[in-house]
């Protein structure tokens, strides 16, 4: 992929080009003290000059006056709400005049959507969600319809937060796959590279020039600095054997004393896909909607079966989450379920750090064997 340069003053032309393709455009904006993805029409709506401060249990925004639009690491959202809806009706049943039942399809109405500002960690998370929902004998048509409608404009991360560790998982800070166009932000503009035919068509419609060696050098320096800035790391990429050799480790009790089982970590995690299902009937009993909504392995009901809650304490719920995320995902998807975005650290009310917990477990003594 050769790089082209787009002047900062021409960023609006990129947004206009996306909108001319009859796409709705979604981009990062400041809302309620965080950065969220929302409808975007003007470049001025982007978080210009905004940086984030993240730490265990802490997320704050402030202005640095730099004029950059993407000088922050991650907000509370990833792409998950755009593909795996937080709540949706899967089917509807109606009772006819003679008492017969009929089942109605409720496939979502989907509009082509361009998303600007997607980071490398979230592209890796999207690929994992694709593996779960798109492939195999029972692909999820609800997810697939939304996924196929996405046009992705990624941004290389040059300002990782203190909670980020994507370099240790191999998922950032640069975007490497899964996008149509990727941006590298410099002080005076953006380096653009296309990954898909659709992305190249977009570049062809913009007033870009070939990137200079000096600009490419600055981009390489930013990337190296972003990698070096990350001080957190998981103790390995495949922790299956290490974690399952320590299911009786006292650390599980220690973390359970702090964990609130609130589910914040799974809500903000870009790869978690646990859900529950239920029914909402009308008052006259002639119609019922069967819905799916996000759930968490930290809720008691998630492990309820035949009058018994399998994981009845925070100890067992946290252990299930960590061993699945960092262990058994390798058996299902060929890699860990963690992409190093650090959201679970920043948005945990008590500041539990997944990298610290994993390291404490792996470096501890394995369970005694009979």
C-alpha positions in Angstrom: 0.0 0.0 0.0 1.6 3.3 -1.1 0.8 6.3 1.0 -0.8 9.6 -0.2 -1.0 12.8 1.7 -4.2 14.8 2.4 -3.8 18.3 3.8 -5.6 18.9 7.1 -7.8 21.6 5.5 -9.2 18.9 3.1 -10.4 16.5 5.7 -14.0 17.8 5.2 -13.7 16.6 1.5 -13.1 13.1 2.7 -16.3 13.2 4.8 -18.2 14.7 1.9 -16.9 12.0 -0.5 -18.2 9.3 1.9 -21.6 11.0 2.2 -21.9 11.2 -1.6 -21.9 7.4 -1.7 -25.2 7.6 0.1 -23.6 6.4 3.3 -24.3 7.7 6.7 -21.0 8.7 8.3 -20.1 8.0 11.9 -17.1 9.4 13.7 -15.7 10.1 17.1 -17.1 13.0 19.1 -17.1 14.2 22.7 -20.3 13.3 24.6 -20.8 13.2 28.4 -17.1 13.3 29.2 -16.0 10.6 26.9 -15.4 10.0 23.2 -18.2 8.1 21.4 -19.1 7.3 17.8 -22.0 9.4 16.5 -23.4 10.8 13.2 -20.8 13.0 11.6 -21.3 15.7 9.0 -18.5 18.2 9.6 -14.8 17.8 10.4 -15.3 20.4 13.2 -17.4 17.9 15.1 -14.4 15.7 15.6 -12.6 15.9 19.0 -10.1 18.5 17.8 -7.3 19.2 20.4 -8.7 16.6 22.8 -6.6 14.1 24.6 -7.5 11.4 27.1 -6.0 10.4 30.5 -6.7 6.8 31.4 -5.7 4.8 34.4 -7.3 1.9 36.4 -10.8 3.1 37.2 -10.2 6.5 35.6 -11.1 8.2 32.3 -10.8 11.9 31.7 -10.6 14.2 28.7 -8.7 17.4 28.5 -7.6 19.8 25.7 -3.9 20.1 24.6 -4.5 22.8 21.9 -2.7 20.7 19.3 -5.3 20.9 16.6 -5.2 17.1 16.0 -8.4 15.2 15.7 -7.2 11.8 16.8 -4.8 12.5 19.7 -6.6 10.1 22.0 -6.5 6.3 22.5 -9.9 4.8 22.8 -13.4 5.9 24.0 -15.9 3.8 25.7 -17.2 2.4 22.4 -15.7 0.1 19.8 -17.5 -1.1 16.6 -19.5 -3.8 18.5 -22.7 -1.7 18.9 -22.8 -1.1 15.1 -22.8 -4.9 14.2 -24.0 -6.8 17.3 -26.9 -4.7 18.4 -27.3 -4.2 22.2 -30.9 -5.3 21.9 -33.0 -6.4 18.9 -36.0 -8.5 18.1 -35.0 -11.8 16.4 -38.5 -12.9 15.5 -42.2 -12.2 16.1 -45.1 -14.6 16.6 -48.7 -13.6 15.9 -51.9 -15.4 16.6 -54.4 -15.3 13.7 -58.2 -15.0 13.8 -58.7 -18.7 14.0 -56.0 -19.2 16.6 -53.2 -20.3 14.2 -49.6 -19.1 14.8 -47.4 -17.5 12.3 -43.7 -16.4 12.7 -42.5 -13.3 11.1 -39.0 -12.4 10.0 -37.6 -9.3 11.7 -34.3 -8.7 9.8 -32.9 -5.2 10.6 -33.2 -2.4 8.0 -29.5 -1.5 7.3 -28.1 1.7 5.8 -24.6 1.7 4.3 -22.3 3.2 7.0 -18.8 4.7 7.0 -17.0 4.8 10.3 -14.0 7.1 10.8 -11.5 6.7 13.5 -11.3 2.9 14.1 -8.1 1.8 15.9 -6.1 -1.3 15.3 -7.2 -3.0 18.4 -10.9 -2.6 17.4 -10.2 -3.9 13.9 -8.7 -7.0 15.6 -11.8 -7.3 17.8 -14.1 -6.9 14.7 -12.3 -9.8 13.1 -12.9 -12.0 16.2 -16.6 -11.0 16.1 -16.7 -11.9 12.4 -15.3 -15.4 13.3 -18.0 -15.9 15.8 -21.0 -14.5 13.9 -20.2 -14.8 10.2 -18.5 -18.1 9.7 -19.6 -21.7 10.0 -22.9 -23.5 9.4 -25.0 -21.1 11.5 -24.0 -17.6 10.5 -25.9 -14.8 12.2 -27.8 -12.9 9.5 -28.6 -10.0 11.8 -24.9 -9.4 12.4 -24.0 -10.1 8.8 -26.3 -7.5 7.3 -24.8 -4.8 9.4 -21.3 -6.0 8.9 -21.5 -6.0 5.1 -22.8 -2.4 5.2 -19.7 -1.0 6.9 -17.0 1.0 5.2 -14.1 1.5 7.7 -11.7 4.4 7.8 -9.0 3.4 10.4 -6.6 5.6 12.2 -3.1 4.6 13.4 -2.9 5.2 17.1 -0.1 7.7 18.0 -1.1 8.5 21.5 -1.8 5.3 23.5 -3.2 5.6 27.0 -1.5 4.3 30.1 -4.0 1.4 30.0 -3.2 0.3 26.5 -1.2 -2.9 25.8 -2.1 -3.7 22.1 1.6 -4.0 21.2 1.8 -7.1 23.4 -1.2 -8.7 21.8 0.0 -7.9 18.3 -3.1 -5.8 17.5 -1.7 -2.3 17.3 -0.9 0.6 17.6 -1.0 0.8 13.8 -3.9 -0.6 11.7 -2.7 -3.5 9.6 -5.8 -5.2 8.2 -9.6 -5.1 8.1 -10.0 -1.5 6.9 -10.9 0.1 3.6 -8.7 3.2 4.2 -6.3 4.0 7.0 -5.1 7.4 8.2 -1.9 8.4 9.9 -2.3 11.8 11.4 0.5 14.3 11.2 0.5 17.9 12.4 -0.1 19.2 8.9 -2.4 16.5 7.5 -2.9 12.8 7.0 -1.1 10.0 5.3 -3.8 7.8 3.6 -3.4 4.2 2.4 -6.1 2.0 0.8 -6.6 -1.6 1.6 -9.7 -2.4 -0.6 -10.9 -1.4 -4.0 -13.6 0.7 -2.4 -10.9 2.4 -0.4 -8.8 3.2 -3.5 -11.9 4.6 -5.2 -12.2 7.0 -2.3 -8.6 8.1 -2.5 -9.0 8.7 -6.2 -11.8 11.2 -5.5 -9.7 13.2 -3.0 -7.1 16.0 -3.6 -4.1 13.8 -2.4 -0.5 14.0 -3.4 2.3 11.4 -3.0 3.7 11.2 0.5 7.3 12.4 0.9 10.1 10.5 2.5 10.1 13.1 5.3 6.4 12.5 6.0 6.9 8.8 6.0 9.7 9.2 8.4 7.6 11.2 10.8 4.9 8.5 10.7 7.4 5.8 11.4 8.7 7.8 14.4 5.2 8.2 15.7 4.6 4.5 15.5 7.9 3.6 17.3 7.1 6.1 20.0 3.6 4.7 20.5 5.0 1.2 20.9 7.6 2.3 23.4 5.0 4.3 25.4 3.1 1.1 26.3 4.2 -0.1 29.7 1.5 -2.7 30.3 1.6 -6.2 28.7 0.1 -9.6 29.1 2.6 -12.2 30.2 2.2 -14.1 26.9 -0.2 -14.6 24.0 -1.3 -18.2 24.8 -2.1 -18.6 28.5 -4.2 -21.7 28.2 -2.0 -24.2 30.1 -0.7 -21.6 32.6 -4.2 -20.5 33.7 -5.8 -24.0 33.8 -2.9 -25.2 35.9 -3.9 -22.6 38.5 -7.7 -22.9 38.9 -7.2 -23.2 42.6 -4.8 -20.3 42.9 -5.5 -17.9 45.9 -5.4 -15.0 43.5 -8.9 -15.8 42.4 -10.2 -15.1 45.9 -8.2 -11.9 46.1 -9.6 -10.4 43.0 -13.1 -11.6 44.0 -12.9 -9.4 47.1 -12.5 -6.4 44.8 -14.7 -7.4 41.8 -18.3 -6.0 42.0 -19.6 -8.4 39.3 -21.0 -5.2 37.6 -20.2 -6.4 34.1 -18.6 -3.1 33.0 -15.6 -4.9 31.7 -17.7 -7.1 29.4 -19.9 -4.2 28.2 -16.9 -2.1 27.0 -14.9 -5.1 25.8 -15.0 -5.1 21.9 -14.9 -8.9 21.7 -17.3 -10.1 24.3 -20.5 -11.5 22.8 -22.5 -13.0 25.6 -26.2 -12.4 25.4 -29.5 -13.4 26.9 -32.9 -13.9 25.2 -36.4 -13.2 26.3 -40.0 -12.6 25.1 -42.2 -9.6 25.3 -45.9 -10.4 24.7 -48.7 -7.9 24.0 -51.4 -7.4 26.6 -54.0 -9.2 24.5 -51.7 -12.2 24.0 -52.0 -12.1 20.2 -48.3 -11.2 19.6 -44.9 -11.8 21.1 -41.5 -10.5 20.3 -38.5 -12.7 21.0 -35.5 -10.5 21.7 -31.7 -10.8 22.2 -29.8 -8.4 24.3 -26.2 -8.1 25.7 -25.5 -10.0 28.8 -22.4 -10.8 30.8 -20.8 -13.8 32.4 -20.6 -11.8 35.6 -24.4 -11.9 36.1 -25.8 -14.7 38.2 -28.4 -15.5 35.6 -25.8 -16.2 32.9 -24.9 -19.5 34.5 -28.3 -20.4 35.8 -29.4 -23.9 34.8 -32.2 -26.1 36.2 -32.6 -24.3 39.5 -28.9 -23.9 40.1 -26.4 -21.0 39.5 -23.3 -22.7 38.4 -21.0 -19.7 39.1 -22.5 -18.4 42.3 -19.7 -16.1 43.4 -17.5 -13.4 42.0 -14.5 -15.8 42.3 -16.0 -18.2 39.8 -17.3 -15.5 37.5 -14.0 -13.7 37.2 -12.2 -17.0 36.7 -14.6 -18.0 33.9 -14.1 -14.6 32.2 -10.3 -14.6 32.4 -9.8 -18.3 31.5 -12.2 -18.0 28.6 -10.8 -14.7 27.3 -7.1 -15.6 27.6 -7.3 -19.3 27.4 -10.1 -21.2 25.6 -10.6 -18.6 22.9 -7.4 -20.2 21.4 -9.3 -23.4 20.9 -12.3 -21.6 19.4 -10.7 -18.8 17.3 -7.0 -19.6 17.2 -6.0 -16.6 19.4 -6.7 -14.8 22.7 -9.9 -12.9 23.0 -8.0 -9.8 24.3 -6.9 -7.2 21.8 -5.1 -4.9 24.3 -7.4 -1.9 24.2 -7.4 -1.5 28.0 -11.0 -0.5 28.3 -11.7 -3.1 31.0 -9.0 -1.5 33.1 -10.2 2.1 32.7 -13.9 1.4 33.1 -13.7 -1.0 36.0 -15.1 0.9 39.0 -12.5 -0.6 41.3 -9.6 -0.5 38.8 -8.9 -4.2 38.3 -6.1 -4.6 35.8 -6.3 -7.7 33.6 -2.6 -7.6 32.8 -1.7 -7.5 36.5 -4.1 -10.3 37.3 -2.9 -12.5 34.5 0.7 -11.9 35.5 0.1 -12.7 39.2 -1.6 -16.0 38.2 1.0 -17.1 35.7 3.9 -16.2 37.9 2.4 -18.0 40.8 2.8 -21.7 41.7 0.6 -24.2 39.8 -2.0 -26.2 41.6 -0.7 -29.3 43.5 -1.4 -32.5 41.6 -2.4 -35.7 43.3 
